[in-house]
Amino acid sequence: MKKFIRIIFCLLARLCILRHKPFVIGVTGSFGKTTARHVITEILRRAGRDVWTAEGNYNGEWGLAFSVLQIRSSEKNITAWLHMFFAAIITIIKPQYPEILVLEY
């Protein structure tokens, strides 16, 4: 069941990227990803760009999809998962979405 839910959120994240077409900056590596992501985001914001990054450290299997969908991980009960699912759908259908995503892999 857990794998099925993860697949759903990954598909929703793909759909969000396809619909909104943001420019994606991916930060990778084994050291300093979070700091680099925050520095890149701040530089772009100061340059007047519409940029978004996750507040937390979302770079795992679930985290990347949550980052794209702009939702936070929640409790592990059915009500929380349904709330996250509907929040993801709203993110996909809403007209505003950042032009740049800075993501940590």
Helices and strands as residue ranges (DSSP letters): H 2-20, E 23-27, H 33-46, E 51-52, H 63-69, H 78-93, E 100-104
